[in-house]
Amino acid sequence: MSTTVSIKVRREVVELADKMVRYGLARSRSHAFNILIEKGLNEVVREVGFWEQVYRDVEELEKSGFRIAHGRLSKMLEEERH
């Protein structure tokens, strides 16, 4: 299901979307923006997956009693991401 939203983007992004339509890479500007978002989305999904795994690994280390000599890794990671 699609939802309509209004956003402001740089002129260069609009021009890129228009070129995607012109060259047949997208059916419409809307389709072009969706492609741009989804291709960017894949990178974000990979990054989030990496950090989810890091947090799971830290939790497992803590459960097993492992302690980091220089502080709490999970706390450091949490502070870094905020």
ROVEXVO-425326 format. One record per residue: residue number from 0; residue in one letter; x, y, z of N, C-alpha, C in turn. Coordinates in pm, 1 decimal. Layout:
N
@k = NUM | r = A | n.u = X | n.v = Y | n.w = Z | ca.u = X | ca.v = Y | ca.w = Z | c.u = X | c.v = Y | c.w = Z .
...
This chain:
82
@k = 0 | r = M | n.u = 84.1 | n.v = -116.9 | n.w = 0.0 | ca.u = 0.0 | ca.v = 0.0 | ca.w = 0.0 | c.u = 89.0 | c.v = 123.7 | c.w = 0.0 .
@k = 1 | r = S | n.u = 55.3 | n.v = 218.8 | n.w = -80.8 | ca.u = 132.0 | ca.v = 341.5 | ca.w = -92.4 | c.u = 64.8 | c.v = 454.2 | c.w = -15.6 .
@k = 2 | r = T | n.u = 146.6 | n.v = 545.1 | n.w = 34.7 | ca.u = 99.4 | ca.v = 663.3 | ca.w = 102.9 | c.u = 166.1 | c.v = 784.2 | c.w = 41.7 .
@k = 3 | r = T | n.u = 90.6 | n.v = 889.3 | n.w = 19.6 | ca.u = 145.0 | ca.v = 1010.9 | ca.w = -38.0 | c.u = 202.9 | c.v = 1097.7 | c.w = 72.5 .
@k = 4 | r = V | n.u = 325.4 | n.v = 1147.3 | n.w = 49.9 | ca.u = 389.8 | ca.v = 1241.0 | ca.w = 142.0 | c.u = 453.1 | c.v = 1352.3 | c.w = 60.0 .
@k = 5 | r = S | n.u = 465.7 | n.v = 1467.0 | n.w = 121.9 | ca.u = 534.4 | ca.v = 1578.4 | ca.w = 56.8 | c.u = 668.4 | c.v = 1598.1 | c.w = 124.9 .
@k = 6 | r = I | n.u = 773.6 | n.v = 1606.9 | n.w = 44.0 | ca.u = 906.6 | ca.v = 1631.2 | ca.w = 99.0 | c.u = 978.0 | c.v = 1733.3 | c.w = 11.3 .
@k = 7 | r = K | n.u = 1076.5 | n.v = 1798.8 | n.w = 70.4 | ca.u = 1161.7 | ca.v = 1887.9 | ca.w = -7.3 | c.u = 1293.9 | c.v = 1816.1 | c.w = -29.3 .
@k = 8 | r = V | n.u = 1340.7 | n.v = 1820.3 | n.w = -152.3 | ca.u = 1469.4 | ca.v = 1759.3 | ca.w = -185.8 | c.u = 1551.0 | c.v = 1859.5 | c.w = -266.1 .
@k = 9 | r = R | n.u = 1679.2 | n.v = 1838.4 | n.w = -267.6 | ca.u = 1766.9 | ca.v = 1925.1 | ca.w = -346.9 | c.u = 1730.4 | c.v = 1914.4 | c.w = -494.5 .
@k = 10 | r = R | n.u = 1749.8 | n.v = 2022.0 | n.w = -565.4 | ca.u = 1719.6 | ca.v = 2026.3 | ca.w = -709.2 | c.u = 1794.2 | c.v = 1915.8 | c.w = -784.1 .
@k = 11 | r = E | n.u = 1917.9 | n.v = 1886.3 | n.w = -740.5 | ca.u = 1997.5 | ca.v = 1782.3 | ca.w = -807.3 | c.u = 1930.5 | c.v = 1645.8 | c.w = -798.4 .
@k = 12 | r = V | n.u = 1862.0 | n.v = 1621.5 | n.w = -687.0 | ca.u = 1794.2 | ca.v = 1493.0 | ca.w = -669.7 | c.u = 1674.2 | c.v = 1485.0 | c.w = -764.3 .
@k = 13 | r = V | n.u = 1601.9 | n.v = 1595.8 | n.w = -778.6 | ca.u = 1488.9 | ca.v = 1600.0 | ca.w = -872.1 | c.u = 1539.5 | c.v = 1578.0 | c.w = -1014.3 .
@k = 14 | r = E | n.u = 1649.5 | n.v = 1643.8 | n.w = -1048.7 | ca.u = 1706.3 | ca.v = 1627.2 | ca.w = -1182.8 | c.u = 1747.8 | c.v = 1482.1 | c.w = -1207.1 .
@k = 15 | r = L | n.u = 1803.5 | n.v = 1419.1 | n.w = -1103.9 | ca.u = 1841.6 | ca.v = 1278.3 | ca.w = -1115.5 | c.u = 1717.4 | c.v = 1191.5 | c.w = -1137.9 .
@k = 16 | r = A | n.u = 1611.2 | n.v = 1218.7 | n.w = -1063.6 | ca.u = 1486.2 | ca.v = 1143.7 | ca.w = -1080.6 | c.u = 1431.0 | c.v = 1163.3 | c.w = -1221.4 .
@k = 17 | r = D | n.u = 1436.2 | n.v = 1287.1 | n.w = -1269.6 | ca.u = 1389.0 | ca.v = 1313.5 | ca.w = -1405.6 | c.u = 1471.5 | c.v = 1237.3 | c.w = -1509.8 .
@k = 18 | r = K | n.u = 1601.9 | n.v = 1229.8 | n.w = -1489.5 | ca.u = 1688.5 | ca.v = 1154.0 | ca.w = -1581.1 | c.u = 1654.6 | c.v = 1005.3 | c.w = -1576.2 .
@k = 19 | r = M | n.u = 1624.9 | n.v = 954.0 | n.w = -1456.8 | ca.u = 1587.3 | ca.v = 813.0 | ca.w = -1444.5 | c.u = 1462.6 | c.v = 784.0 | c.w = -1527.0 .
@k = 20 | r = V | n.u = 1366.9 | n.v = 878.2 | n.w = -1524.7 | ca.u = 1244.4 | ca.v = 861.8 | ca.w = -1604.2 | c.u = 1277.9 | c.v = 872.5 | c.w = -1753.0 .
@k = 21 | r = R | n.u = 1356.8 | n.v = 972.5 | n.w = -1788.2 | ca.u = 1392.2 | ca.v = 995.4 | ca.w = -1929.2 | c.u = 1460.8 | c.v = 873.7 | c.w = -1989.4 .
@k = 22 | r = Y | n.u = 1548.3 | n.v = 809.1 | n.w = -1914.2 | ca.u = 1624.7 | ca.v = 695.9 | ca.w = -1967.1 | c.u = 1555.1 | c.v = 561.8 | c.w = -1945.6 .
@k = 23 | r = G | n.u = 1432.2 | n.v = 566.1 | n.w = -1892.9 | ca.u = 1355.5 | ca.v = 443.4 | ca.w = -1876.5 | c.u = 1393.4 | c.v = 361.4 | c.w = -1754.8 .
@k = 24 | r = L | n.u = 1467.0 | n.v = 420.7 | n.w = -1661.9 | ca.u = 1504.4 | ca.v = 349.3 | ca.w = -1539.5 | c.u = 1391.9 | c.v = 351.3 | c.w = -1436.6 .
@k = 25 | r = A | n.u = 1296.6 | n.v = 443.3 | n.w = -1454.2 | ca.u = 1181.2 | ca.v = 453.5 | ca.w = -1364.9 | c.u = 1060.3 | c.v = 495.1 | c.w = -1449.3 .
@k = 26 | r = R | n.u = 943.2 | n.v = 455.3 | n.w = -1405.5 | ca.u = 820.2 | ca.v = 486.2 | ca.w = -1478.7 | c.u = 773.5 | c.v = 630.0 | c.w = -1455.2 .
@k = 27 | r = S | n.u = 810.5 | n.v = 685.6 | n.w = -1340.3 | ca.u = 764.6 | ca.v = 819.8 | ca.w = -1302.5 | c.u = 861.9 | c.v = 876.9 | c.w = -1200.1 .
@k = 28 | r = R | n.u = 844.1 | n.v = 1005.2 | n.w = -1169.7 | ca.u = 926.5 | ca.v = 1064.8 | ca.w = -1063.5 | c.u = 905.5 | c.v = 990.3 | c.w = -932.4 .
@k = 29 | r = S | n.u = 780.9 | n.v = 960.4 | n.w = -903.4 | ca.u = 749.9 | ca.v = 888.1 | ca.w = -779.6 | c.u = 824.9 | c.v = 754.7 | c.w = -775.2 .
@k = 30 | r = H | n.u = 820.1 | n.v = 682.1 | n.w = -886.6 | ca.u = 890.6 | ca.v = 554.8 | ca.w = -895.2 | c.u = 1041.3 | c.v = 576.5 | c.w = -879.1 .
@k = 31 | r = A | n.u = 1093.2 | n.v = 683.2 | n.w = -939.5 | ca.u = 1235.7 | ca.v = 713.4 | ca.w = -928.6 | c.u = 1274.8 | c.v = 740.6 | c.w = -783.8 .
@k = 32 | r = F | n.u = 1194.2 | n.v = 820.8 | n.w = -713.1 | ca.u = 1225.2 | ca.v = 849.3 | ca.w = -572.9 | c.u = 1220.5 | c.v = 722.7 | c.w = -488.1 .
@k = 33 | r = N | n.u = 1124.9 | n.v = 634.5 | n.w = -517.9 | ca.u = 1118.3 | ca.v = 507.8 | ca.w = -444.8 | c.u = 1243.6 | c.v = 424.3 | c.w = -469.7 .
@k = 34 | r = I | n.u = 1289.9 | n.v = 421.6 | n.w = -593.5 | ca.u = 1412.7 | ca.v = 347.2 | ca.w = -624.2 | c.u = 1530.7 | c.v = 407.8 | c.w = -547.5 .
@k = 35 | r = L | n.u = 1541.6 | n.v = 539.8 | n.w = -548.7 | ca.u = 1651.0 | ca.v = 606.2 | ca.w = -476.9 | c.u = 1645.9 | c.v = 574.8 | c.w = -327.5 .
@k = 36 | r = I | n.u = 1527.0 | n.v = 579.6 | n.w = -269.9 | ca.u = 1511.5 | ca.v = 549.5 | ca.w = -127.5 | c.u = 1547.3 | c.v = 403.9 | c.w = -98.7 .
@k = 37 | r = E | n.u = 1495.5 | n.v = 312.3 | n.w = -181.5 | ca.u = 1518.5 | ca.v = 170.3 | ca.w = -156.1 | c.u = 1664.6 | c.v = 132.3 | c.w = -172.3 .
@k = 38 | r = K | n.u = 1731.4 | n.v = 187.4 | n.w = -270.2 | ca.u = 1873.4 | ca.v = 155.0 | ca.w = -285.8 | c.u = 1952.1 | c.v = 208.6 | c.w = -167.4 .
@k = 39 | r = G | n.u = 1914.1 | n.v = 324.9 | n.w = -117.4 | ca.u = 1976.0 | ca.v = 378.1 | ca.w = 3.6 | c.u = 1934.6 | c.v = 298.2 | c.w = 125.1 .
@k = 40 | r = L | n.u = 1811.2 | n.v = 250.8 | n.w = 124.0 | ca.u = 1757.6 | ca.v = 173.3 | ca.w = 234.1 | c.u = 1838.7 | c.v = 46.3 | c.w = 257.4 .
@k = 41 | r = N | n.u = 1882.9 | n.v = -16.7 | n.w = 150.8 | ca.u = 1961.0 | ca.v = -139.0 | ca.w = 165.1 | c.u = 2086.2 | c.v = -115.5 | c.w = 247.9 .
@k = 42 | r = E | n.u = 2150.9 | n.v = -3.0 | n.w = 226.5 | ca.u = 2271.0 | ca.v = 28.8 | ca.w = 304.0 | c.u = 2237.1 | c.v = 49.9 | c.w = 451.2 .
@k = 43 | r = V | n.u = 2126.9 | n.v = 118.6 | n.w = 477.5 | ca.u = 2084.0 | ca.v = 141.9 | ca.w = 615.0 | c.u = 2048.7 | c.v = 9.3 | c.w = 681.7 .
@k = 44 | r = V | n.u = 1980.4 | n.v = -77.5 | n.w = 609.7 | ca.u = 1944.6 | ca.v = -209.3 | ca.w = 664.8 | c.u = 2070.0 | c.v = -287.5 | c.w = 701.5 .
@k = 45 | r = R | n.u = 2172.7 | n.v = -282.1 | n.w = 617.0 | ca.u = 2299.1 | ca.v = -351.6 | ca.w = 647.9 | c.u = 2363.9 | c.v = -293.3 | c.w = 773.9 .
@k = 46 | r = E | n.u = 2365.6 | n.v = -161.3 | n.w = 784.2 | ca.u = 2427.1 | ca.v = -97.7 | ca.w = 901.0 | c.u = 2351.5 | c.v = -130.9 | c.w = 1028.9 .
@k = 47 | r = V | n.u = 2218.9 | n.v = -123.7 | n.w = 1024.0 | ca.u = 2138.6 | ca.v = -156.9 | ca.w = 1141.7 | c.u = 2159.6 | c.v = -303.4 | c.w = 1179.8 .
@k = 48 | r = G | n.u = 2163.9 | n.v = -391.8 | n.w = 1082.5 | ca.u = 2189.0 | ca.v = -532.9 | ca.w = 1109.8 | c.u = 2322.8 | c.v = -555.1 | c.w = 1178.1 .
@k = 49 | r = F | n.u = 2424.7 | n.v = -482.3 | n.w = 1133.2 | ca.u = 2556.7 | ca.v = -492.4 | ca.w = 1195.3 | c.u = 2547.8 | c.v = -453.7 | c.w = 1342.3 .
@k = 50 | r = W | n.u = 2485.2 | n.v = -339.2 | n.w = 1371.5 | ca.u = 2477.6 | ca.v = -292.8 | ca.w = 1510.0 | c.u = 2388.9 | c.v = -381.5 | c.w = 1594.8 .
@k = 51 | r = E | n.u = 2282.8 | n.v = -437.2 | n.w = 1537.9 | ca.u = 2200.5 | ca.v = -532.3 | ca.w = 1613.5 | c.u = 2284.5 | c.v = -651.3 | c.w = 1656.8 .
@k = 52 | r = Q | n.u = 2368.1 | n.v = -701.4 | n.w = 1566.3 | ca.u = 2453.6 | ca.v = -814.9 | ca.w = 1598.8 | c.u = 2556.2 | c.v = -777.7 | c.w = 1705.3 .
@k = 53 | r = V | n.u = 2613.4 | n.v = -658.4 | n.w = 1694.8 | ca.u = 2709.4 | ca.v = -612.4 | ca.w = 1796.3 | c.u = 2642.7 | c.v = -610.2 | c.w = 1933.0 .
@k = 54 | r = Y | n.u = 2523.0 | n.v = -553.6 | n.w = 1941.7 | ca.u = 2452.4 | ca.v = -547.0 | ca.w = 2070.3 | c.u = 2420.0 | c.v = -686.7 | c.w = 2123.1 .
@k = 55 | r = R | n.u = 2377.5 | n.v = -777.1 | n.w = 2035.5 | ca.u = 2349.9 | ca.v = -915.6 | ca.w = 2079.0 | c.u = 2476.9 | c.v = -980.8 | c.w = 2131.8 .
@k = 56 | r = D | n.u = 2588.3 | n.v = -960.7 | n.w = 2060.4 | ca.u = 2715.2 | ca.v = -1019.4 | ca.w = 2103.6 | c.u = 2758.8 | c.v = -964.3 | c.w = 2239.2 .
@k = 57 | r = V | n.u = 2741.6 | n.v = -833.8 | n.w = 2259.6 | ca.u = 2778.2 | ca.v = -771.2 | ca.w = 2387.4 | c.u = 2692.1 | c.v = -828.3 | c.w = 2499.3 .
@k = 58 | r = E | n.u = 2563.1 | n.v = -841.4 | n.w = 2473.3 | ca.u = 2474.2 | ca.v = -898.6 | ca.w = 2575.0 | c.u = 2515.8 | c.v = -1040.4 | c.w = 2611.0 .
@k = 59 | r = E | n.u = 2552.3 | n.v = -1120.3 | n.w = 2511.3 | ca.u = 2597.2 | ca.v = -1257.7 | ca.w = 2537.5 | c.u = 2725.5 | c.v = -1258.2 | c.w = 2619.9 .
@k = 60 | r = L | n.u = 2817.8 | n.v = -1168.9 | n.w = 2587.5 | ca.u = 2942.1 | ca.v = -1159.1 | ca.w = 2665.2 | c.u = 2912.5 | c.v = -1121.8 | c.w = 2810.1 .
@k = 61 | r = E | n.u = 2821.5 | n.v = -1026.2 | n.w = 2829.3 | ca.u = 2785.9 | ca.v = -985.8 | ca.w = 2965.5 | c.u = 2720.2 | c.v = -1100.7 | c.w = 3042.6 .
@k = 62 | r = K | n.u = 2631.9 | n.v = -1175.7 | n.w = 2975.0 | ca.u = 2565.7 | ca.v = -1289.3 | ca.w = 3039.7 | c.u = 2666.1 | c.v = -1395.1 | c.w = 3082.6 .
@k = 63 | r = S | n.u = 2771.7 | n.v = -1410.6 | n.w = 3003.3 | ca.u = 2871.8 | ca.v = -1512.2 | ca.w = 3036.6 | c.u = 2972.8 | c.v = -1461.6 | c.w = 3139.8 .
@k = 64 | r = G | n.u = 2953.9 | n.v = -1336.5 | n.w = 3185.4 | ca.u = 3040.7 | ca.v = -1284.1 | ca.w = 3290.2 | c.u = 3163.6 | c.v = -1210.9 | c.w = 3238.6 .
@k = 65 | r = F | n.u = 3176.5 | n.v = -1195.9 | n.w = 3108.7 | ca.u = 3291.6 | ca.v = -1126.5 | ca.w = 3052.5 | c.u = 3284.0 | c.v = -979.0 | c.w = 3087.6 .
@k = 66 | r = R | n.u = 3395.0 | n.v = -923.5 | n.w = 3131.6 | ca.u = 3402.4 | ca.v = -781.6 | ca.w = 3163.8 | c.u = 3514.6 | c.v = -718.5 | c.w = 3084.3 .
@k = 67 | r = I | n.u = 3487.7 | n.v = -601.0 | n.w = 3031.0 | ca.u = 3587.5 | ca.v = -528.8 | ca.w = 2953.7 | c.u = 3670.1 | c.v = -443.7 | c.w = 3049.3 .
@k = 68 | r = A | n.u = 3801.6 | n.v = -449.4 | n.w = 3034.6 | ca.u = 3890.9 | ca.v = -381.7 | ca.w = 3128.3 | c.u = 3873.6 | c.v = -230.4 | c.w = 3128.3 .
@k = 69 | r = H | n.u = 3839.2 | n.v = -171.9 | n.w = 3015.7 | ca.u = 3832.4 | ca.v = -26.4 | ca.w = 3006.0 | c.u = 3692.0 | c.v = 29.6 | c.w = 3019.8 .
@k = 70 | r = G | n.u = 3599.0 | n.v = -48.6 | n.w = 3063.3 | ca.u = 3463.1 | ca.v = 1.6 | ca.w = 3079.1 | c.u = 3362.0 | c.v = -93.1 | c.w = 3018.1 .
@k = 71 | r = R | n.u = 3240.3 | n.v = -50.3 | n.w = 3017.4 | ca.u = 3131.6 | ca.v = -134.3 | ca.w = 2966.9 | c.u = 3110.0 | c.v = -105.6 | c.w = 2819.2 .
@k = 72 | r = L | n.u = 3137.5 | n.v = -204.1 | n.w = 2736.1 | ca.u = 3124.3 | ca.v = -186.7 | ca.w = 2591.6 | c.u = 2982.1 | c.v = -150.2 | c.w = 2552.2 .
@k = 73 | r = S | n.u = 2883.4 | n.v = -215.9 | n.w = 2610.5 | ca.u = 2745.0 | ca.v = -186.8 | ca.w = 2572.8 | c.u = 2710.2 | c.v = -41.8 | c.w = 2604.3 .
@k = 74 | r = K | n.u = 2757.8 | n.v = 9.2 | n.w = 2716.2 | ca.u = 2732.6 | ca.v = 149.1 | ca.w = 2752.1 | c.u = 2802.3 | c.v = 242.4 | c.w = 2653.5 .
@k = 75 | r = M | n.u = 2926.4 | n.v = 208.2 | n.w = 2616.0 | ca.u = 3000.5 | ca.v = 289.5 | ca.w = 2519.8 | c.u = 2929.2 | c.v = 291.6 | c.w = 2385.3 .
@k = 76 | r = L | n.u = 2880.7 | n.v = 175.7 | n.w = 2343.0 | ca.u = 2810.8 | ca.v = 166.5 | ca.w = 2214.6 | c.u = 2681.4 | c.v = 245.8 | c.w = 2217.3 .
@k = 77 | r = E | n.u = 2609.4 | n.v = 234.6 | n.w = 2326.9 | ca.u = 2483.9 | ca.v = 307.1 | ca.w = 2340.7 | c.u = 2508.5 | c.v = 458.4 | c.w = 2335.2 .
@k = 78 | r = E | n.u = 2608.1 | n.v = 505.4 | n.w = 2406.3 | ca.u = 2640.7 | ca.v = 648.2 | ca.w = 2404.2 | c.u = 2683.8 | c.v = 692.6 | c.w = 2265.8 .
@k = 79 | r = E | n.u = 2760.1 | n.v = 609.5 | n.w = 2195.5 | ca.u = 2808.7 | ca.v = 643.0 | ca.w = 2061.5 | c.u = 2695.1 | c.v = 658.4 | c.w = 1963.5 .
@k = 80 | r = R | n.u = 2591.4 | n.v = 574.6 | n.w = 1974.1 | ca.u = 2481.3 | ca.v = 575.6 | ca.w = 1877.8 | c.u = 2382.2 | c.v = 688.6 | c.w = 1905.9 .
@k = 81 | r = H | n.u = 2388.5 | n.v = 750.7 | n.w = 2023.1 | ca.u = 2295.6 | ca.v = 861.5 | ca.w = 2054.6 | c.u = 2362.0 | c.v = 985.8 | c.w = 2022.0 .
